[in-house]
Amino acid sequence: MAPRSIDPRPLNADERAALEHILSAEFAGASQLRSQLDHTEVIDVWGPDSVSVDLRVREPCEHAAMPTELVPVDAYVHDPSGTCVGKILVRTDRGATLADLEFAWFTDEMPTSLPAVVDGRLSPRVGAPDSARSPGTGHPVASPVDH
C-alpha cells in the first residue's frame, strides 16, 4: 500500500509509547534511537485509517550504527486471552535514524489504533478485534521484548 502524504506532525502519545517500549530493549544502536524520539515526526501514513506510519528524524540528532534496518526486538501484541494478534515493527533509515513504525496484524480486520503497553507487553485497546490467526511460523511466540 502506498503511503499517504500528510503534513509532518509530532508523534502522538500512542506512537511514542510504542516506540519507547520497543526501544527500551538493549541492542546495538538502541540508546541513539531513543535519543531521537524528541526529534521524530510522522511524515506519511500507510493508508486510510492505518496506524502504520513513516517517520523522519529532524537534525541535529545522534545517529545509530545498526547493522540492519529492522530494529531487533520481538514486540508481539496479544489479546486479553493471550492470543497473538499482531506484531509491532520499527525500521531505520540505513541503520541510522528512525524510519517507520508498523503494526503488522494477524487478525481479519485492520486495527484502528496502536496497542497499549500494559505490564511490559503490548496489548490491543478495548474494542479491538479479538479473533486472530496464528502467526503461522511454527515457532513459539516470544514475549514482547526478549532481547
MODELLER restraints for C-alpha pairs under 7 A, 6 or more apart:
rsr = mdl.restraints
at = mdl.atoms
rsr.add(forms.Gaussian(group=physical.xy_distance, feature=features.Distance(at['CA:1:A'], at['CA:46:A']), mean=6.41, stdev=0.5))
rsr.add(forms.Gaussian(group=physical.xy_distance, feature=features.Distance(at['CA:1:A'], at['CA:47:A']), mean=6.72, stdev=0.5))
rsr.add(forms.Gaussian(group=physical.xy_distance, feature=features.Distance(at['CA:2:A'], at['CA:46:A']), mean=6.20, stdev=0.5))
rsr.add(forms.Gaussian(group=physical.xy_distance, feature=features.Distance(at['CA:2:A'], at['CA:47:A']), mean=6.99, stdev=0.5))
rsr.add(forms.Gaussian(group=physical.xy_distance, feature=features.Distance(at['CA:3:A'], at['CA:44:A']), mean=5.76, stdev=0.5))
rsr.add(forms.Gaussian(group=physical.xy_distance, feature=features.Distance(at['CA:3:A'], at['CA:45:A']), mean=5.42, stdev=0.5))
rsr.add(forms.Gaussian(group=physical.xy_distance, feature=features.Distance(at['CA:3:A'], at['CA:46:A']), mean=4.17, stdev=0.5))
rsr.add(forms.Gaussian(group=physical.xy_distance, feature=features.Distance(at['CA:3:A'], at['CA:47:A']), mean=5.94, stdev=0.5))
rsr.add(forms.Gaussian(group=physical.xy_distance, feature=features.Distance(at['CA:4:A'], at['CA:44:A']), mean=5.47, stdev=0.5))
rsr.add(forms.Gaussian(group=physical.xy_distance, feature=features.Distance(at['CA:4:A'], at['CA:45:A']), mean=5.15, stdev=0.5))
rsr.add(forms.Gaussian(group=physical.xy_distance, feature=features.Distance(at['CA:4:A'], at['CA:46:A']), mean=5.80, stdev=0.5))
rsr.add(forms.Gaussian(group=physical.xy_distance, feature=features.Distance(at['CA:4:A'], at['CA:47:A']), mean=5.70, stdev=0.5))
rsr.add(forms.Gaussian(group=physical.xy_distance, feature=features.Distance(at['CA:5:A'], at['CA:43:A']), mean=6.68, stdev=0.5))
rsr.add(forms.Gaussian(group=physical.xy_distance, feature=features.Distance(at['CA:5:A'], at['CA:44:A']), mean=4.70, stdev=0.5))
rsr.add(forms.Gaussian(group=physical.xy_distance, feature=features.Distance(at['CA:5:A'], at['CA:45:A']), mean=6.66, stdev=0.5))
rsr.add(forms.Gaussian(group=physical.xy_distance, feature=features.Distance(at['CA:6:A'], at['CA:43:A']), mean=5.94, stdev=0.5))
rsr.add(forms.Gaussian(group=physical.xy_distance, feature=features.Distance(at['CA:6:A'], at['CA:44:A']), mean=5.44, stdev=0.5))
rsr.add(forms.Gaussian(group=physical.xy_distance, feature=features.Distance(at['CA:7:A'], at['CA:43:A']), mean=6.48, stdev=0.5))
rsr.add(forms.Gaussian(group=physical.xy_distance, feature=features.Distance(at['CA:8:A'], at['CA:41:A']), mean=6.17, stdev=0.5))
rsr.add(forms.Gaussian(group=physical.xy_distance, feature=features.Distance(at['CA:8:A'], at['CA:42:A']), mean=5.48, stdev=0.5))
rsr.add(forms.Gaussian(group=physical.xy_distance, feature=features.Distance(at['CA:8:A'], at['CA:43:A']), mean=4.57, stdev=0.5))
rsr.add(forms.Gaussian(group=physical.xy_distance, feature=features.Distance(at['CA:9:A'], at['CA:41:A']), mean=5.37, stdev=0.5))
rsr.add(forms.Gaussian(group=physical.xy_distance, feature=features.Distance(at['CA:9:A'], at['CA:42:A']), mean=5.34, stdev=0.5))
rsr.add(forms.Gaussian(group=physical.xy_distance, feature=features.Distance(at['CA:9:A'], at['CA:43:A']), mean=6.84, stdev=0.5))
rsr.add(forms.Gaussian(group=physical.xy_distance, feature=features.Distance(at['CA:10:A'], at['CA:40:A']), mean=6.74, stdev=0.5))
rsr.add(forms.Gaussian(group=physical.xy_distance, feature=features.Distance(at['CA:10:A'], at['CA:41:A']), mean=4.49, stdev=0.5))
rsr.add(forms.Gaussian(group=physical.xy_distance, feature=features.Distance(at['CA:10:A'], at['CA:42:A']), mean=6.11, stdev=0.5))
rsr.add(forms.Gaussian(group=physical.xy_distance, feature=features.Distance(at['CA:11:A'], at['CA:40:A']), mean=6.82, stdev=0.5))
rsr.add(forms.Gaussian(group=physical.xy_distance, feature=features.Distance(at['CA:11:A'], at['CA:41:A']), mean=5.53, stdev=0.5))
rsr.add(forms.Gaussian(group=physical.xy_distance, feature=features.Distance(at['CA:11:A'], at['CA:42:A']), mean=6.09, stdev=0.5))
rsr.add(forms.Gaussian(group=physical.xy_distance, feature=features.Distance(at['CA:14:A'], at['CA:114:A']), mean=6.23, stdev=0.5))
rsr.add(forms.Gaussian(group=physical.xy_distance, feature=features.Distance(at['CA:18:A'], at['CA:117:A']), mean=6.95, stdev=0.5))
rsr.add(forms.Gaussian(group=physical.xy_distance, feature=features.Distance(at['CA:22:A'], at['CA:73:A']), mean=6.56, stdev=0.5))
rsr.add(forms.Gaussian(group=physical.xy_distance, feature=features.Distance(at['CA:22:A'], at['CA:75:A']), mean=6.71, stdev=0.5))
rsr.add(forms.Gaussian(group=physical.xy_distance, feature=features.Distance(at['CA:22:A'], at['CA:145:A']), mean=6.96, stdev=0.5))
rsr.add(forms.Gaussian(group=physical.xy_distance, feature=features.Distance(at['CA:23:A'], at['CA:30:A']), mean=5.92, stdev=0.5))
rsr.add(forms.Gaussian(group=physical.xy_distance, feature=features.Distance(at['CA:23:A'], at['CA:34:A']), mean=6.11, stdev=0.5))
rsr.add(forms.Gaussian(group=physical.xy_distance, feature=features.Distance(at['CA:25:A'], at['CA:145:A']), mean=6.48, stdev=0.5))
rsr.add(forms.Gaussian(group=physical.xy_distance, feature=features.Distance(at['CA:25:A'], at['CA:147:A']), mean=6.05, stdev=0.5))
rsr.add(forms.Gaussian(group=physical.xy_distance, feature=features.Distance(at['CA:26:A'], at['CA:147:A']), mean=6.60, stdev=0.5))
rsr.add(forms.Gaussian(group=physical.xy_distance, feature=features.Distance(at['CA:28:A'], at['CA:66:A']), mean=5.99, stdev=0.5))
rsr.add(forms.Gaussian(group=physical.xy_distance, feature=features.Distance(at['CA:29:A'], at['CA:64:A']), mean=4.66, stdev=0.5))
rsr.add(forms.Gaussian(group=physical.xy_distance, feature=features.Distance(at['CA:29:A'], at['CA:65:A']), mean=5.66, stdev=0.5))
rsr.add(forms.Gaussian(group=physical.xy_distance, feature=features.Distance(at['CA:29:A'], at['CA:66:A']), mean=5.50, stdev=0.5))
rsr.add(forms.Gaussian(group=physical.xy_distance, feature=features.Distance(at['CA:32:A'], at['CA:62:A']), mean=5.69, stdev=0.5))
rsr.add(forms.Gaussian(group=physical.xy_distance, feature=features.Distance(at['CA:32:A'], at['CA:63:A']), mean=6.02, stdev=0.5))
rsr.add(forms.Gaussian(group=physical.xy_distance, feature=features.Distance(at['CA:32:A'], at['CA:64:A']), mean=5.13, stdev=0.5))
rsr.add(forms.Gaussian(group=physical.xy_distance, feature=features.Distance(at['CA:33:A'], at['CA:64:A']), mean=6.24, stdev=0.5))
rsr.add(forms.Gaussian(group=physical.xy_distance, feature=features.Distance(at['CA:33:A'], at['CA:97:A']), mean=6.58, stdev=0.5))
rsr.add(forms.Gaussian(group=physical.xy_distance, feature=features.Distance(at['CA:33:A'], at['CA:98:A']), mean=6.68, stdev=0.5))
rsr.add(forms.Gaussian(group=physical.xy_distance, feature=features.Distance(at['CA:35:A'], at['CA:62:A']), mean=6.98, stdev=0.5))
rsr.add(forms.Gaussian(group=physical.xy_distance, feature=features.Distance(at['CA:36:A'], at['CA:57:A']), mean=6.60, stdev=0.5))
rsr.add(forms.Gaussian(group=physical.xy_distance, feature=features.Distance(at['CA:36:A'], at['CA:61:A']), mean=6.10, stdev=0.5))
rsr.add(forms.Gaussian(group=physical.xy_distance, feature=features.Distance(at['CA:36:A'], at['CA:62:A']), mean=6.92, stdev=0.5))
rsr.add(forms.Gaussian(group=physical.xy_distance, feature=features.Distance(at['CA:39:A'], at['CA:57:A']), mean=5.34, stdev=0.5))
rsr.add(forms.Gaussian(group=physical.xy_distance, feature=features.Distance(at['CA:39:A'], at['CA:58:A']), mean=5.16, stdev=0.5))
rsr.add(forms.Gaussian(group=physical.xy_distance, feature=features.Distance(at['CA:40:A'], at['CA:55:A']), mean=6.60, stdev=0.5))
rsr.add(forms.Gaussian(group=physical.xy_distance, feature=features.Distance(at['CA:40:A'], at['CA:56:A']), mean=5.66, stdev=0.5))
rsr.add(forms.Gaussian(group=physical.xy_distance, feature=features.Distance(at['CA:40:A'], at['CA:57:A']), mean=4.32, stdev=0.5))
rsr.add(forms.Gaussian(group=physical.xy_distance, feature=features.Distance(at['CA:40:A'], at['CA:58:A']), mean=6.25, stdev=0.5))
rsr.add(forms.Gaussian(group=physical.xy_distance, feature=features.Distance(at['CA:41:A'], at['CA:55:A']), mean=5.66, stdev=0.5))
rsr.add(forms.Gaussian(group=physical.xy_distance, feature=features.Distance(at['CA:41:A'], at['CA:56:A']), mean=5.46, stdev=0.5))
rsr.add(forms.Gaussian(group=physical.xy_distance, feature=features.Distance(at['CA:41:A'], at['CA:57:A']), mean=6.36, stdev=0.5))
rsr.add(forms.Gaussian(group=physical.xy_distance, feature=features.Distance(at['CA:42:A'], at['CA:53:A']), mean=6.50, stdev=0.5))
rsr.add(forms.Gaussian(group=physical.xy_distance, feature=features.Distance(at['CA:42:A'], at['CA:54:A']), mean=5.92, stdev=0.5))
rsr.add(forms.Gaussian(group=physical.xy_distance, feature=features.Distance(at['CA:42:A'], at['CA:55:A']), mean=4.65, stdev=0.5))
rsr.add(forms.Gaussian(group=physical.xy_distance, feature=features.Distance(at['CA:42:A'], at['CA:56:A']), mean=6.42, stdev=0.5))
rsr.add(forms.Gaussian(group=physical.xy_distance, feature=features.Distance(at['CA:43:A'], at['CA:54:A']), mean=5.74, stdev=0.5))
rsr.add(forms.Gaussian(group=physical.xy_distance, feature=features.Distance(at['CA:43:A'], at['CA:55:A']), mean=5.60, stdev=0.5))
rsr.add(forms.Gaussian(group=physical.xy_distance, feature=features.Distance(at['CA:43:A'], at['CA:56:A']), mean=6.49, stdev=0.5))
rsr.add(forms.Gaussian(group=physical.xy_distance, feature=features.Distance(at['CA:44:A'], at['CA:53:A']), mean=5.62, stdev=0.5))
rsr.add(forms.Gaussian(group=physical.xy_distance, feature=features.Distance(at['CA:44:A'], at['CA:54:A']), mean=4.98, stdev=0.5))
rsr.add(forms.Gaussian(group=physical.xy_distance, feature=features.Distance(at['CA:45:A'], at['CA:52:A']), mean=6.07, stdev=0.5))
rsr.add(forms.Gaussian(group=physical.xy_distance, feature=features.Distance(at['CA:45:A'], at['CA:53:A']), mean=4.38, stdev=0.5))
rsr.add(forms.Gaussian(group=physical.xy_distance, feature=features.Distance(at['CA:45:A'], at['CA:54:A']), mean=6.23, stdev=0.5))
rsr.add(forms.Gaussian(group=physical.xy_distance, feature=features.Distance(at['CA:46:A'], at['CA:52:A']), mean=5.67, stdev=0.5))
rsr.add(forms.Gaussian(group=physical.xy_distance, feature=features.Distance(at['CA:46:A'], at['CA:53:A']), mean=5.77, stdev=0.5))
rsr.add(forms.Gaussian(group=physical.xy_distance, feature=features.Distance(at['CA:49:A'], at['CA:112:A']), mean=6.35, stdev=0.5))
rsr.add(forms.Gaussian(group=physical.xy_distance, feature=features.Distance(at['CA:50:A'], at['CA:112:A']), mean=6.68, stdev=0.5))
rsr.add(forms.Gaussian(group=physical.xy_distance, feature=features.Distance(at['CA:51:A'], at['CA:103:A']), mean=6.79, stdev=0.5))
rsr.add(forms.Gaussian(group=physical.xy_distance, feature=features.Distance(at['CA:51:A'], at['CA:112:A']), mean=6.53, stdev=0.5))
rsr.add(forms.Gaussian(group=physical.xy_distance, feature=features.Distance(at['CA:51:A'], at['CA:113:A']), mean=5.94, stdev=0.5))
rsr.add(forms.Gaussian(group=physical.xy_distance, feature=features.Distance(at['CA:51:A'], at['CA:114:A']), mean=6.25, stdev=0.5))
rsr.add(forms.Gaussian(group=physical.xy_distance, feature=features.Distance(at['CA:52:A'], at['CA:101:A']), mean=5.60, stdev=0.5))
rsr.add(forms.Gaussian(group=physical.xy_distance, feature=features.Distance(at['CA:52:A'], at['CA:102:A']), mean=4.38, stdev=0.5))
rsr.add(forms.Gaussian(group=physical.xy_distance, feature=features.Distance(at['CA:52:A'], at['CA:103:A']), mean=5.70, stdev=0.5))
rsr.add(forms.Gaussian(group=physical.xy_distance, feature=features.Distance(at['CA:53:A'], at['CA:100:A']), mean=5.67, stdev=0.5))
rsr.add(forms.Gaussian(group=physical.xy_distance, feature=features.Distance(at['CA:53:A'], at['CA:101:A']), mean=5.44, stdev=0.5))
rsr.add(forms.Gaussian(group=physical.xy_distance, feature=features.Distance(at['CA:53:A'], at['CA:102:A']), mean=6.50, stdev=0.5))
rsr.add(forms.Gaussian(group=physical.xy_distance, feature=features.Distance(at['CA:54:A'], at['CA:99:A']), mean=5.82, stdev=0.5))
rsr.add(forms.Gaussian(group=physical.xy_distance, feature=features.Distance(at['CA:54:A'], at['CA:100:A']), mean=4.25, stdev=0.5))
rsr.add(forms.Gaussian(group=physical.xy_distance, feature=features.Distance(at['CA:54:A'], at['CA:101:A']), mean=6.51, stdev=0.5))
rsr.add(forms.Gaussian(group=physical.xy_distance, feature=features.Distance(at['CA:55:A'], at['CA:98:A']), mean=6.30, stdev=0.5))
rsr.add(forms.Gaussian(group=physical.xy_distance, feature=features.Distance(at['CA:55:A'], at['CA:99:A']), mean=4.62, stdev=0.5))
rsr.add(forms.Gaussian(group=physical.xy_distance, feature=features.Distance(at['CA:55:A'], at['CA:100:A']), mean=5.01, stdev=0.5))
rsr.add(forms.Gaussian(group=physical.xy_distance, feature=features.Distance(at['CA:56:A'], at['CA:98:A']), mean=6.63, stdev=0.5))
rsr.add(forms.Gaussian(group=physical.xy_distance, feature=features.Distance(at['CA:56:A'], at['CA:99:A']), mean=5.94, stdev=0.5))
rsr.add(forms.Gaussian(group=physical.xy_distance, feature=features.Distance(at['CA:57:A'], at['CA:97:A']), mean=6.38, stdev=0.5))
rsr.add(forms.Gaussian(group=physical.xy_distance, feature=features.Distance(at['CA:57:A'], at['CA:98:A']), mean=6.46, stdev=0.5))
rsr.add(forms.Gaussian(group=physical.xy_distance, feature=features.Distance(at['CA:63:A'], at['CA:96:A']), mean=4.84, stdev=0.5))
rsr.add(forms.Gaussian(group=physical.xy_distance, feature=features.Distance(at['CA:63:A'], at['CA:97:A']), mean=5.94, stdev=0.5))
rsr.add(forms.Gaussian(group=physical.xy_distance, feature=features.Distance(at['CA:64:A'], at['CA:95:A']), mean=6.31, stdev=0.5))
rsr.add(forms.Gaussian(group=physical.xy_distance, feature=features.Distance(at['CA:64:A'], at['CA:96:A']), mean=4.34, stdev=0.5))
rsr.add(forms.Gaussian(group=physical.xy_distance, feature=features.Distance(at['CA:64:A'], at['CA:97:A']), mean=6.45, stdev=0.5))
rsr.add(forms.Gaussian(group=physical.xy_distance, feature=features.Distance(at['CA:65:A'], at['CA:95:A']), mean=5.83, stdev=0.5))
rsr.add(forms.Gaussian(group=physical.xy_distance, feature=features.Distance(at['CA:65:A'], at['CA:96:A']), mean=5.66, stdev=0.5))
rsr.add(forms.Gaussian(group=physical.xy_distance, feature=features.Distance(at['CA:66:A'], at['CA:95:A']), mean=4.53, stdev=0.5))
rsr.add(forms.Gaussian(group=physical.xy_distance, feature=features.Distance(at['CA:66:A'], at['CA:96:A']), mean=6.58, stdev=0.5))
rsr.add(forms.Gaussian(group=physical.xy_distance, feature=features.Distance(at['CA:67:A'], at['CA:95:A']), mean=6.27, stdev=0.5))
rsr.add(forms.Gaussian(group=physical.xy_distance, feature=features.Distance(at['CA:68:A'], at['CA:95:A']), mean=5.59, stdev=0.5))
rsr.add(forms.Gaussian(group=physical.xy_distance, feature=features.Distance(at['CA:69:A'], at['CA:91:A']), mean=5.36, stdev=0.5))
rsr.add(forms.Gaussian(group=physical.xy_distance, feature=features.Distance(at['CA:69:A'], at['CA:92:A']), mean=4.80, stdev=0.5))
rsr.add(forms.Gaussian(group=physical.xy_distance, feature=features.Distance(at['CA:69:A'], at['CA:93:A']), mean=6.32, stdev=0.5))
rsr.add(forms.Gaussian(group=physical.xy_distance, feature=features.Distance(at['CA:69:A'], at['CA:94:A']), mean=5.63, stdev=0.5))
rsr.add(forms.Gaussian(group=physical.xy_distance, feature=features.Distance(at['CA:69:A'], at['CA:95:A']), mean=4.68, stdev=0.5))
rsr.add(forms.Gaussian(group=physical.xy_distance, feature=features.Distance(at['CA:70:A'], at['CA:90:A']), mean=6.14, stdev=0.5))
rsr.add(forms.Gaussian(group=physical.xy_distance, feature=features.Distance(at['CA:70:A'], at['CA:91:A']), mean=4.45, stdev=0.5))
rsr.add(forms.Gaussian(group=physical.xy_distance, feature=features.Distance(at['CA:70:A'], at['CA:92:A']), mean=6.30, stdev=0.5))
rsr.add(forms.Gaussian(group=physical.xy_distance, feature=features.Distance(at['CA:71:A'], at['CA:90:A']), mean=5.54, stdev=0.5))
rsr.add(forms.Gaussian(group=physical.xy_distance, feature=features.Distance(at['CA:71:A'], at['CA:91:A']), mean=5.73, stdev=0.5))
rsr.add(forms.Gaussian(group=physical.xy_distance, feature=features.Distance(at['CA:73:A'], at['CA:145:A']), mean=5.99, stdev=0.5))
rsr.add(forms.Gaussian(group=physical.xy_distance, feature=features.Distance(at['CA:73:A'], at['CA:147:A']), mean=6.21, stdev=0.5))
rsr.add(forms.Gaussian(group=physical.xy_distance, feature=features.Distance(at['CA:74:A'], at['CA:142:A']), mean=6.69, stdev=0.5))
rsr.add(forms.Gaussian(group=physical.xy_distance, feature=features.Distance(at['CA:74:A'], at['CA:144:A']), mean=5.36, stdev=0.5))
rsr.add(forms.Gaussian(group=physical.xy_distance, feature=features.Distance(at['CA:74:A'], at['CA:145:A']), mean=5.55, stdev=0.5))
rsr.add(forms.Gaussian(group=physical.xy_distance, feature=features.Distance(at['CA:74:A'], at['CA:146:A']), mean=6.62, stdev=0.5))
rsr.add(forms.Gaussian(group=physical.xy_distance, feature=features.Distance(at['CA:75:A'], at['CA:87:A']), mean=5.57, stdev=0.5))
rsr.add(forms.Gaussian(group=physical.xy_distance, feature=features.Distance(at['CA:75:A'], at['CA:88:A']), mean=5.35, stdev=0.5))
rsr.add(forms.Gaussian(group=physical.xy_distance, feature=features.Distance(at['CA:75:A'], at['CA:144:A']), mean=3.97, stdev=0.5))
rsr.add(forms.Gaussian(group=physical.xy_distance, feature=features.Distance(at['CA:75:A'], at['CA:145:A']), mean=5.78, stdev=0.5))
rsr.add(forms.Gaussian(group=physical.xy_distance, feature=features.Distance(at['CA:76:A'], at['CA:84:A']), mean=6.69, stdev=0.5))
rsr.add(forms.Gaussian(group=physical.xy_distance, feature=features.Distance(at['CA:76:A'], at['CA:86:A']), mean=5.83, stdev=0.5))
rsr.add(forms.Gaussian(group=physical.xy_distance, feature=features.Distance(at['CA:76:A'], at['CA:87:A']), mean=4.22, stdev=0.5))
rsr.add(forms.Gaussian(group=physical.xy_distance, feature=features.Distance(at['CA:76:A'], at['CA:88:A']), mean=6.37, stdev=0.5))
rsr.add(forms.Gaussian(group=physical.xy_distance, feature=features.Distance(at['CA:76:A'], at['CA:122:A']), mean=6.70, stdev=0.5))
rsr.add(forms.Gaussian(group=physical.xy_distance, feature=features.Distance(at['CA:76:A'], at['CA:143:A']), mean=6.76, stdev=0.5))
rsr.add(forms.Gaussian(group=physical.xy_distance, feature=features.Distance(at['CA:76:A'], at['CA:144:A']), mean=4.93, stdev=0.5))
rsr.add(forms.Gaussian(group=physical.xy_distance, feature=features.Distance(at['CA:77:A'], at['CA:84:A']), mean=5.71, stdev=0.5))
rsr.add(forms.Gaussian(group=physical.xy_distance, feature=features.Distance(at['CA:77:A'], at['CA:85:A']), mean=5.62, stdev=0.5))
rsr.add(forms.Gaussian(group=physical.xy_distance, feature=features.Distance(at['CA:77:A'], at['CA:86:A']), mean=4.96, stdev=0.5))
rsr.add(forms.Gaussian(group=physical.xy_distance, feature=features.Distance(at['CA:77:A'], at['CA:87:A']), mean=5.42, stdev=0.5))
rsr.add(forms.Gaussian(group=physical.xy_distance, feature=features.Distance(at['CA:77:A'], at['CA:122:A']), mean=4.93, stdev=0.5))
rsr.add(forms.Gaussian(group=physical.xy_distance, feature=features.Distance(at['CA:77:A'], at['CA:123:A']), mean=5.33, stdev=0.5))
rsr.add(forms.Gaussian(group=physical.xy_distance, feature=features.Distance(at['CA:77:A'], at['CA:124:A']), mean=6.76, stdev=0.5))
rsr.add(forms.Gaussian(group=physical.xy_distance, feature=features.Distance(at['CA:78:A'], at['CA:84:A']), mean=4.33, stdev=0.5))
rsr.add(forms.Gaussian(group=physical.xy_distance, feature=features.Distance(at['CA:78:A'], at['CA:85:A']), mean=5.42, stdev=0.5))
rsr.add(forms.Gaussian(group=physical.xy_distance, feature=features.Distance(at['CA:78:A'], at['CA:122:A']), mean=6.74, stdev=0.5))
rsr.add(forms.Gaussian(group=physical.xy_distance, feature=features.Distance(at['CA:78:A'], at['CA:123:A']), mean=5.29, stdev=0.5))
rsr.add(forms.Gaussian(group=physical.xy_distance, feature=features.Distance(at['CA:78:A'], at['CA:124:A']), mean=6.84, stdev=0.5))
rsr.add(forms.Gaussian(group=physical.xy_distance, feature=features.Distance(at['CA:79:A'], at['CA:85:A']), mean=6.40, stdev=0.5))
rsr.add(forms.Gaussian(group=physical.xy_distance, feature=features.Distance(at['CA:79:A'], at['CA:123:A']), mean=5.94, stdev=0.5))
rsr.add(forms.Gaussian(group=physical.xy_distance, feature=features.Distance(at['CA:79:A'], at['CA:124:A']), mean=5.98, stdev=0.5))
rsr.add(forms.Gaussian(group=physical.xy_distance, feature=features.Distance(at['CA:79:A'], at['CA:130:A']), mean=6.21, stdev=0.5))
rsr.add(forms.Gaussian(group=physical.xy_distance, feature=features.Distance(at['CA:85:A'], at['CA:105:A']), mean=5.91, stdev=0.5))
rsr.add(forms.Gaussian(group=physical.xy_distance, feature=features.Distance(at['CA:85:A'], at['CA:106:A']), mean=5.02, stdev=0.5))
rsr.add(forms.Gaussian(group=physical.xy_distance, feature=features.Distance(at['CA:85:A'], at['CA:107:A']), mean=5.92, stdev=0.5))
rsr.add(forms.Gaussian(group=physical.xy_distance, feature=features.Distance(at['CA:85:A'], at['CA:132:A']), mean=5.42, stdev=0.5))
rsr.add(forms.Gaussian(group=physical.xy_distance, feature=features.Distance(at['CA:86:A'], at['CA:103:A']), mean=6.90, stdev=0.5))
rsr.add(forms.Gaussian(group=physical.xy_distance, feature=features.Distance(at['CA:86:A'], at['CA:104:A']), mean=5.47, stdev=0.5))
rsr.add(forms.Gaussian(group=physical.xy_distance, feature=features.Distance(at['CA:86:A'], at['CA:105:A']), mean=3.97, stdev=0.5))
rsr.add(forms.Gaussian(group=physical.xy_distance, feature=features.Distance(at['CA:86:A'], at['CA:106:A']), mean=5.02, stdev=0.5))
rsr.add(forms.Gaussian(group=physical.xy_distance, feature=features.Distance(at['CA:87:A'], at['CA:103:A']), mean=5.90, stdev=0.5))
rsr.add(forms.Gaussian(group=physical.xy_distance, feature=features.Distance(at['CA:87:A'], at['CA:104:A']), mean=5.23, stdev=0.5))
rsr.add(forms.Gaussian(group=physical.xy_distance, feature=features.Distance(at['CA:87:A'], at['CA:105:A']), mean=6.32, stdev=0.5))
rsr.add(forms.Gaussian(group=physical.xy_distance, feature=features.Distance(at['CA:88:A'], at['CA:102:A']), mean=5.62, stdev=0.5))
rsr.add(forms.Gaussian(group=physical.xy_distance, feature=features.Distance(at['CA:88:A'], at['CA:103:A']), mean=4.64, stdev=0.5))
rsr.add(forms.Gaussian(group=physical.xy_distance, feature=features.Distance(at['CA:88:A'], at['CA:104:A']), mean=6.15, stdev=0.5))
rsr.add(forms.Gaussian(group=physical.xy_distance, feature=features.Distance(at['CA:89:A'], at['CA:101:A']), mean=5.92, stdev=0.5))
rsr.add(forms.Gaussian(group=physical.xy_distance, feature=features.Distance(at['CA:89:A'], at['CA:102:A']), mean=5.05, stdev=0.5))
rsr.add(forms.Gaussian(group=physical.xy_distance, feature=features.Distance(at['CA:89:A'], at['CA:103:A']), mean=6.49, stdev=0.5))
rsr.add(forms.Gaussian(group=physical.xy_distance, feature=features.Distance(at['CA:90:A'], at['CA:100:A']), mean=5.71, stdev=0.5))
rsr.add(forms.Gaussian(group=physical.xy_distance, feature=features.Distance(at['CA:90:A'], at['CA:101:A']), mean=4.76, stdev=0.5))
rsr.add(forms.Gaussian(group=physical.xy_distance, feature=features.Distance(at['CA:90:A'], at['CA:102:A']), mean=6.36, stdev=0.5))
rsr.add(forms.Gaussian(group=physical.xy_distance, feature=features.Distance(at['CA:91:A'], at['CA:98:A']), mean=6.29, stdev=0.5))
rsr.add(forms.Gaussian(group=physical.xy_distance, feature=features.Distance(at['CA:91:A'], at['CA:99:A']), mean=5.48, stdev=0.5))
rsr.add(forms.Gaussian(group=physical.xy_distance, feature=features.Distance(at['CA:91:A'], at['CA:100:A']), mean=5.26, stdev=0.5))
rsr.add(forms.Gaussian(group=physical.xy_distance, feature=features.Distance(at['CA:91:A'], at['CA:101:A']), mean=6.75, stdev=0.5))
rsr.add(forms.Gaussian(group=physical.xy_distance, feature=features.Distance(at['CA:92:A'], at['CA:98:A']), mean=4.40, stdev=0.5))
rsr.add(forms.Gaussian(group=physical.xy_distance, feature=features.Distance(at['CA:92:A'], at['CA:99:A']), mean=4.49, stdev=0.5))
rsr.add(forms.Gaussian(group=physical.xy_distance, feature=features.Distance(at['CA:92:A'], at['CA:100:A']), mean=6.77, stdev=0.5))
rsr.add(forms.Gaussian(group=physical.xy_distance, feature=features.Distance(at['CA:93:A'], at['CA:99:A']), mean=5.25, stdev=0.5))
rsr.add(forms.Gaussian(group=physical.xy_distance, feature=features.Distance(at['CA:106:A'], at['CA:132:A']), mean=5.87, stdev=0.5))
rsr.add(forms.Gaussian(group=physical.xy_distance, feature=features.Distance(at['CA:106:A'], at['CA:133:A']), mean=5.59, stdev=0.5))
rsr.add(forms.Gaussian(group=physical.xy_distance, feature=features.Distance(at['CA:106:A'], at['CA:135:A']), mean=6.34, stdev=0.5))
rsr.add(forms.Gaussian(group=physical.xy_distance, feature=features.Distance(at['CA:107:A'], at['CA:131:A']), mean=6.08, stdev=0.5))
rsr.add(forms.Gaussian(group=physical.xy_distance, feature=features.Distance(at['CA:107:A'], at['CA:132:A']), mean=4.40, stdev=0.5))
rsr.add(forms.Gaussian(group=physical.xy_distance, feature=features.Distance(at['CA:107:A'], at['CA:133:A']), mean=5.87, stdev=0.5))
rsr.add(forms.Gaussian(group=physical.xy_distance, feature=features.Distance(at['CA:109:A'], at['CA:129:A']), mean=6.94, stdev=0.5))
rsr.add(forms.Gaussian(group=physical.xy_distance, feature=features.Distance(at['CA:111:A'], at['CA:128:A']), mean=6.53, stdev=0.5))
rsr.add(forms.Gaussian(group=physical.xy_distance, feature=features.Distance(at['CA:115:A'], at['CA:122:A']), mean=5.67, stdev=0.5))
rsr.add(forms.Gaussian(group=physical.xy_distance, feature=features.Distance(at['CA:115:A'], at['CA:123:A']), mean=5.10, stdev=0.5))
rsr.add(forms.Gaussian(group=physical.xy_distance, feature=features.Distance(at['CA:115:A'], at['CA:124:A']), mean=4.19, stdev=0.5))
rsr.add(forms.Gaussian(group=physical.xy_distance, feature=features.Distance(at['CA:115:A'], at['CA:125:A']), mean=5.61, stdev=0.5))
rsr.add(forms.Gaussian(group=physical.xy_distance, feature=features.Distance(at['CA:116:A'], at['CA:122:A']), mean=5.56, stdev=0.5))
rsr.add(forms.Gaussian(group=physical.xy_distance, feature=features.Distance(at['CA:116:A'], at['CA:123:A']), mean=5.32, stdev=0.5))
rsr.add(forms.Gaussian(group=physical.xy_distance, feature=features.Distance(at['CA:116:A'], at['CA:124:A']), mean=6.04, stdev=0.5))
rsr.add(forms.Gaussian(group=physical.xy_distance, feature=features.Distance(at['CA:116:A'], at['CA:125:A']), mean=6.13, stdev=0.5))
rsr.add(forms.Gaussian(group=physical.xy_distance, feature=features.Distance(at['CA:117:A'], at['CA:123:A']), mean=6.13, stdev=0.5))
rsr.add(forms.Gaussian(group=physical.xy_distance, feature=features.Distance(at['CA:121:A'], at['CA:144:A']), mean=5.57, stdev=0.5))
rsr.add(forms.Gaussian(group=physical.xy_distance, feature=features.Distance(at['CA:122:A'], at['CA:144:A']), mean=6.80, stdev=0.5))
